Amino acid sequence: MLTIEYENGGATETIQYHSAEDFMANQRLEVPDLEDYYKIKQATLDGKPIELDDKTIIGLYKHFDDEGE
C-alpha cells in the first residue's frame, strides 16, 4: 500500500494506492488524482517511509520510475 500525505492549498490531505504501479498509472492519465507540484509531507510504501530529494508528486513519480517500479 502506498500512502501519500500532501499539501493542497494549505490543507493536508492523504491518498492511498494499492501499489506504486497504481500511483504511476494514475499519474499518466489525462486528469490524474494529484497535481505534479503538490508538496509531499510524507510518503510510505508498505509502512516504510520513502526518502525523496524532490518532495513533490513529480519527484515521487520520478523516484519510482528510476527504480523501475
C-alpha positions in Angstrom: 0.0 0.0 0.0 1.3 3.4 -1.0 0.2 6.3 1.3 0.9 9.9 0.3 0.3 12.8 2.7 0.4 16.0 0.8 -0.4 19.7 0.9 -3.2 21.1 -1.2 -4.0 24.8 -0.9 -2.8 24.9 2.7 -4.7 21.8 3.8 -3.1 18.4 4.4 -4.7 15.5 2.6 -4.0 11.8 2.3 -4.5 9.4 -0.6 -3.7 5.7 -0.9 -2.9 3.4 -3.8 -2.7 -0.4 -3.8 0.9 -0.1 -5.2 3.5 2.2 -6.7 2.4 0.9 -10.1 -1.2 2.0 -9.5 0.1 5.5 -8.5 2.2 5.8 -11.6 -0.6 4.6 -13.9 -2.9 7.2 -12.4 -0.4 10.0 -12.9 -0.2 9.1 -16.6 -3.9 9.8 -17.0 -5.1 12.9 -18.8 -6.6 14.1 -15.5 -4.6 12.5 -12.6 -5.6 12.4 -9.0 -2.7 14.6 -8.0 -1.1 17.7 -9.5 2.7 17.3 -10.1 3.6 20.4 -8.0 1.8 19.2 -4.8 4.3 19.1 -1.9 4.6 15.8 -0.1 4.7 15.9 3.7 5.2 12.1 4.0 5.0 9.1 1.7 5.2 5.4 2.8 5.2 2.2 0.8 4.1 -0.9 2.8 4.5 1.1 6.0 8.1 2.1 5.3 9.0 5.8 4.7 10.2 6.9 1.3 13.2 9.2 1.2 12.8 11.9 -1.5 15.2 14.6 -2.7 12.3 16.3 -4.6 9.3 16.3 -2.2 6.7 16.8 -4.8 4.3 14.4 -6.6 6.5 14.5 -9.7 9.5 13.8 -7.5 7.8 10.7 -6.1 6.9 9.6 -9.7 10.5 10.0 -10.8 11.7 8.1 -7.7 9.6 5.1 -8.7 10.4 5.5 -12.4 14.2 5.5 -11.6 13.7 2.3 -9.6 11.9 0.6 -12.4 8.6 0.2 -10.5 
